[in-house]
Amino acid sequence: ADFARLTEIGTRDAYHQALNMPRNTGRPIAYAGSTTGPEFNDKESPLQVWWSVRPRTLKVDAASVGRWCQANIFNEDHAHGVRDLVTDPARLSPIR
């Protein structure tokens, strides 16, 4: 899949969102979460959000991600750090 196509944004049902999310990767599983990043490995993030993850994956052309990084409305041009895997049950949210 082409990353730029998948990430085209627009308004649907009065919400800004990616318009071309794949429909063949299963029903999204939603859970409460927070922002990510290595700065939150040892402390809670102050920002609370909802995430949804689909159970199946879609292969994306890596070169299309590189092209997207060269020009996108978010001015994103590289990968960002990620938080360590959270395994402490007290810091995990229930799956809905």
CYANA upper distance limits for C-alpha pairs under 8 A (distance plus 0.5 A):
  1 ALA  CA      5 ARG  CA      8.38
  1 ALA  CA      6 LEU  CA      8.02
  1 ALA  CA     58 LEU  CA      7.89
  1 ALA  CA     59 LYS  CA      6.68
  1 ALA  CA     60 VAL  CA      5.00
  1 ALA  CA     61 ASP  CA      6.25
  2 ASP  CA      6 LEU  CA      6.89
  2 ASP  CA     60 VAL  CA      6.52
  2 ASP  CA     61 ASP  CA      6.34
  2 ASP  CA     64 SER  CA      6.07
  2 ASP  CA     65 VAL  CA      8.20
  3 PHE  CA      7 THR  CA      6.65
  3 PHE  CA     60 VAL  CA      6.81
  3 PHE  CA     61 ASP  CA      7.47
  3 PHE  CA     64 SER  CA      5.94
  3 PHE  CA     65 VAL  CA      5.98
  3 PHE  CA     68 TRP  CA      7.50
  4 ALA  CA      8 GLU  CA      6.73
  4 ALA  CA     64 SER  CA      7.21
  4 ALA  CA     65 VAL  CA      7.72
  4 ALA  CA     68 TRP  CA      6.27
  5 ARG  CA     20 ASN  CA      7.30
  6 LEU  CA     18 ALA  CA      7.55
  6 LEU  CA     19 LEU  CA      7.89
  6 LEU  CA     20 ASN  CA      5.45
  6 LEU  CA     21 MET  CA      6.42
  6 LEU  CA     22 PRO  CA      8.15
  7 THR  CA     18 ALA  CA      5.84
  7 THR  CA     19 LEU  CA      7.70
  7 THR  CA     20 ASN  CA      7.24
  7 THR  CA     21 MET  CA      8.19
  8 GLU  CA     18 ALA  CA      6.07
  8 GLU  CA     19 LEU  CA      6.49
  8 GLU  CA     20 ASN  CA      7.18
  9 ILE  CA     16 HIS  CA      7.33
  9 ILE  CA     17 GLN  CA      5.90
  9 ILE  CA     18 ALA  CA      4.87
  9 ILE  CA     19 LEU  CA      6.03
 10 GLY  CA     16 HIS  CA      6.00
 10 GLY  CA     17 GLN  CA      6.26
 10 GLY  CA     18 ALA  CA      7.01
 10 GLY  CA     19 LEU  CA      6.72
 11 THR  CA     15 TYR  CA      5.75
 11 THR  CA     16 HIS  CA      4.94
 11 THR  CA     17 GLN  CA      6.62
 11 THR  CA     19 LEU  CA      8.35
 12 ARG  CA     16 HIS  CA      7.03
 12 ARG  CA     17 GLN  CA      7.49
 12 ARG  CA     19 LEU  CA      8.13
 22 PRO  CA     58 LEU  CA      8.39
 25 THR  CA     54 ARG  CA      6.48
 25 THR  CA     55 PRO  CA      6.93
 25 THR  CA     56 ARG  CA      5.11
 25 THR  CA     57 THR  CA      6.52
 25 THR  CA     58 LEU  CA      7.54
 26 GLY  CA     54 ARG  CA      6.12
 26 GLY  CA     55 PRO  CA      6.23
 26 GLY  CA     56 ARG  CA      6.58
 27 ARG  CA     54 ARG  CA      6.50
 27 ARG  CA     55 PRO  CA      7.73
 28 PRO  CA     52 SER  CA      6.06
 28 PRO  CA     53 VAL  CA      5.73
 28 PRO  CA     54 ARG  CA      4.88
 28 PRO  CA     55 PRO  CA      7.55
 29 ILE  CA     52 SER  CA      5.72
 29 ILE  CA     53 VAL  CA      5.74
 29 ILE  CA     54 ARG  CA      6.55
 29 ILE  CA     55 PRO  CA      8.08
 29 ILE  CA     95 ILE  CA      7.45
 29 ILE  CA     96 ARG  CA      7.05
 30 ALA  CA     50 TRP  CA      7.39
 30 ALA  CA     51 TRP  CA      6.09
 30 ALA  CA     52 SER  CA      4.65
 30 ALA  CA     53 VAL  CA      7.03
 30 ALA  CA     95 ILE  CA      6.79
 30 ALA  CA     96 ARG  CA      6.02
 31 TYR  CA     50 TRP  CA      6.32
 31 TYR  CA     51 TRP  CA      6.02
 31 TYR  CA     52 SER  CA      6.86
 31 TYR  CA     93 SER  CA      7.05
 31 TYR  CA     94 PRO  CA      6.91
 31 TYR  CA     95 ILE  CA      5.54
 31 TYR  CA     96 ARG  CA      6.31
 32 ALA  CA     48 GLN  CA      7.80
 32 ALA  CA     49 VAL  CA      6.54
 32 ALA  CA     50 TRP  CA      5.07
 32 ALA  CA     51 TRP  CA      6.72
 32 ALA  CA     93 SER  CA      6.49
 32 ALA  CA     94 PRO  CA      8.01
 32 ALA  CA     95 ILE  CA      8.43
 33 GLY  CA     48 GLN  CA      6.38
 33 GLY  CA     49 VAL  CA      5.83
 33 GLY  CA     50 TRP  CA      6.16
 33 GLY  CA     51 TRP  CA      6.90
 33 GLY  CA     93 SER  CA      7.29
 34 SER  CA     45 SER  CA      6.42
 34 SER  CA     46 PRO  CA      8.01
 34 SER  CA     47 LEU  CA      6.06
 34 SER  CA     48 GLN  CA      4.90
 34 SER  CA     49 VAL  CA      5.70
 34 SER  CA     50 TRP  CA      8.03
 35 THR  CA     45 SER  CA      6.58
 35 THR  CA     46 PRO  CA      8.49
 35 THR  CA     47 LEU  CA      6.48
 35 THR  CA     48 GLN  CA      7.30
 35 THR  CA     49 VAL  CA      7.59
 36 THR  CA     40 PHE  CA      7.18
 36 THR  CA     45 SER  CA      8.11
 36 THR  CA     82 VAL  CA      6.66
 36 THR  CA     83 ARG  CA      6.17
 37 GLY  CA     41 ASN  CA      7.95
 37 GLY  CA     80 HIS  CA      8.07
 37 GLY  CA     81 GLY  CA      5.95
 37 GLY  CA     82 VAL  CA      4.85
 37 GLY  CA     83 ARG  CA      5.05
 38 PRO  CA     81 GLY  CA      6.40
 38 PRO  CA     82 VAL  CA      5.79
 38 PRO  CA     83 ARG  CA      4.86
 38 PRO  CA     84 ASP  CA      7.37
 39 GLU  CA     43 LYS  CA      8.36
 39 GLU  CA     83 ARG  CA      7.90
 40 PHE  CA     44 GLU  CA      6.49
 40 PHE  CA     45 SER  CA      6.47
 40 PHE  CA     83 ARG  CA      6.96
 41 ASN  CA     83 ARG  CA      6.10
 41 ASN  CA     84 ASP  CA      6.49
 60 VAL  CA     64 SER  CA      8.16
 60 VAL  CA     65 VAL  CA      8.45
 61 ASP  CA     65 VAL  CA      7.39
 62 ALA  CA     66 GLY  CA      7.10
 63 ALA  CA     67 ARG  CA      6.82
 64 SER  CA     68 TRP  CA      6.64
 65 VAL  CA     69 CYS  CA      6.74
 66 GLY  CA     70 GLN  CA      7.10
 67 ARG  CA     71 ALA  CA      7.58
 68 TRP  CA     72 ASN  CA      6.46
 69 CYS  CA     75 ASN  CA      8.15
 69 CYS  CA     76 GLU  CA      6.31
 69 CYS  CA     77 ASP  CA      4.87
 69 CYS  CA     78 HIS  CA      7.06
 70 GLN  CA     77 ASP  CA      6.64
 71 ALA  CA     75 ASN  CA      7.34
 71 ALA  CA     76 GLU  CA      8.43
 71 ALA  CA     77 ASP  CA      8.32
 72 ASN  CA     76 GLU  CA      7.21
 86 VAL  CA     91 ARG  CA      7.71
 86 VAL  CA     92 LEU  CA      7.66
 87 THR  CA     91 ARG  CA      8.14
 87 THR  CA     92 LEU  CA      7.84
 88 ASP  CA     92 LEU  CA      7.17
